[in-house]
């Protein structure tokens, strides 16, 4: 059961990081570079957590 929880959580985190990147692009269009850099860093952090959750889901599969 834990395996499925970690899989769903990793998919949600990876999808959520894409939303941060899309918002980053919107801020770049508005020429707000500081907010764009902050959103880029948050997106990278969320994608790294999602990657670790996916790795944990694979470890729980066995």
C-alpha positions in Angstrom: 0.0 0.0 0.0 2.9 2.4 0.8 4.3 1.8 -2.7 1.2 3.3 -4.3 1.2 6.2 -1.9 4.8 7.1 -2.8 4.0 6.7 -6.5 1.1 9.1 -6.4 3.0 11.5 -4.3 5.9 11.5 -6.7 3.6 12.1 -9.7 1.9 15.0 -7.9 5.3 16.6 -6.9 6.7 16.3 -10.4 3.5 17.7 -11.9 3.5 20.5 -9.3 7.1 21.4 -10.2 5.9 21.9 -13.8 3.4 24.5 -12.5 6.2 26.4 -10.9 8.1 26.4 -14.2 5.1 27.6 -16.1 4.7 30.4 -13.5 8.4 31.2 -13.9 7.8 31.7 -17.6 4.9 34.1 -16.9 7.1 36.2 -14.6 9.9 36.2 -17.3 7.3 37.6 -19.7 6.6 40.4 -17.2 10.3 41.0 -16.9 10.3 40.3 -13.1 13.6 38.5 -13.0 13.9 38.1 -9.2 10.6 36.4 -8.8 11.4 34.2 -11.8 14.7 33.1 -10.2 12.9 32.3 -6.9 10.3 30.3 -8.7 12.9 28.4 -10.7 14.7 27.5 -7.4 11.5 26.3 -5.8 10.6 24.3 -8.9 14.0 22.6 -8.8 13.6 21.8 -5.2 10.2 20.3 -5.7 11.4 18.2 -8.6 14.3 16.9 -6.6 11.9 15.8 -3.8 9.6 14.2 -6.4 12.6 12.3 -7.7 13.4 11.0 -4.3 9.8 10.0 -3.7 9.9 8.0 -7.0 13.1 6.3 -5.9 11.5 5.4 -2.6 8.5 4.0 -4.4 10.8 1.8 -6.4 12.5 0.6 -3.2 9.2 -0.2 -1.6 8.1 -2.3 -4.6 10.2 -5.3 -3.6 
